[in-house]
Amino acid sequence: MEELNNLVKIVTDRKISVSPLLNLADRKGSKESALVYLLEKEPEATSSKIIKELYGNTTESTYASYRKLKSRVQQKLLNNLYFLDHNDPRFPVSRNYETQCIQLFHQANILRLEGEYTLSEKMMRKCLRVAMEAEFTTYSILSARALRTLYVDRRQPTRFASISVKLKKLQEVSDLEELAEHIYWDIRMSSAHNVQTRRALLEKMSRYIAELEGLYKKAKSFNTFNSLYFSKISEYELTGDYDNIIKYTAEVNRQWERGKINQKRFDKRFNNFMSVYAHLRSRQVHKGLKLAEKFLLDIHYSSGNWFYFMEHYFLLAMHAGKYSQARELLAAAHKNPYYRKQRVAAQQRWDLFEAYLHFVFPESSPLRAMHFARFVQSVPDFSRDKQGYNIAILILQFLYFLRNHETDALLARLEGLRKYQQRHLRDAATLRSQLFLRMLLLVVKEDFNLKNSIKKGQVLLTRLREVPQPGEAFAEIEIIPYEDLWELTLDILRQWHDVDPQRKLKK
């Protein structure tokens, strides 16, 4: 009871006069609540519209009041961050335990500053226990250091000696984890840059993996395992070894189920995503679709990972030829209230996906023919080396102009294809893209003759089917498999031949 009495005294004596939190249940009881409600209801509302709604008119005085109101609301919303619900399993499981550590440490530290050492020690010991169980080495060290200070201040030599030994071991583990994380961040930085740096990274990966395995063997901590895990996934990605990604993610999942991997830290959702991704890249699309449908339920729709997962779910449907399902997935992405929070490049990818889907499956498409034509002709070329979508744009433009018999535009795009092939597709690992571009160029060379295109393209098509998918180091994204795009190209020539046997393009 004494601890509770002391806590009551601290809180009542030191309370602040104005509540630092928003009452989110009170929708319109105050200007602050009204502003939050308006923004929740209409995120795109302009300042002028909000001011008129709140104050009745837009004058210099109401603008000044609104600026002050915005500042207060923002600060109170930041304070409300301490009280978010982190128990939703669709978010990373580690988030709940990490926020526990932060809150316990903060509370224990405030109590120490207020001179309530007994309760502070209890809270700090609890923080240390939660941090140790979840293998948060940083928070373990922070709480152990705070306990060491407390034991010195309270003259408890036995506990001081015990915590000092524990702290020494934690710092040794932390040093190993720092080395492992440095290697992993080097890998991440190189793999996130461009194709050239990813190729250079491949030469170092074996050495990096060996170093990480050695660090994990010494530390035996979750953080060193995590660095090794992500680095091995990266190595398999870079080399295009998608079958090994499927095997590795399945093995890691089995270890997790047996408790060999910390269940309070490991993000199973990412492991599931990598399995789905590997099924897409290894052309096991039907199995991948089943997994994607199951795993999507594990990701919260507000997370950026939800959109990235949906991109691959959509591509699986496209590769499986399930265009109706692809349209449903596209619509779900657009309806997500967090769609506009994505980076511009991510939104451009969705636009490109929609254009491809409209081209191959115009039935029930929300895109009008005029809007689609405008998009295809004005779609921004992705900047050099931007994740392999350049060629997807060039191919779509070529097929669009071919279908519409637009000579000048087609020949201009043909020149773009040739230049892109000469500059960016000289490596053996880009053979699939090289072969498909040669097939498209063959169509023009044969004067759009259907019979000759089929006959002479067969050799290239056979080679295309035999070439494995490239690794991420050489990634060119196939929104629709090149084999299916070739069949679509021939279908365009068949339709064209039926209406124009002389095979003459319109100027």
Secondary structure as UniProt FT lines:
FT   HELIX           2..14
FT   TURN            24..25
FT   HELIX           31..41
FT   TURN            43..44
FT   HELIX           47..55
FT   HELIX           60..80
FT   HELIX           81..83
FT   TURN            89..90
FT   HELIX           94..113
FT   TURN            114..115
FT   HELIX           117..133
FT   TURN            134..135
FT   HELIX           137..153
FT   TURN            154..155
FT   HELIX           157..191
FT   TURN            192..193
FT   HELIX           195..219
FT   HELIX           222..239
FT   HELIX           242..257
FT   TURN            258..259
FT   TURN            263..265
FT   HELIX           268..281
FT   TURN            282..283
FT   HELIX           285..295
FT   HELIX           296..298
FT   TURN            301..302
FT   HELIX           304..319
FT   TURN            320..321
FT   HELIX           323..335
FT   TURN            337..338
FT   HELIX           339..341
FT   HELIX           344..360
FT   TURN            363..364
FT   HELIX           369..378
FT   TURN            384..385
FT   TURN            387..388
FT   HELIX           390..403
FT   TURN            404..405
FT   HELIX           407..424
FT   HELIX           428..430
FT   HELIX           431..445
FT   TURN            446..448
FT   HELIX           450..466
FT   HELIX           472..474
FT   HELIX           482..499
FT   TURN            501..502
//
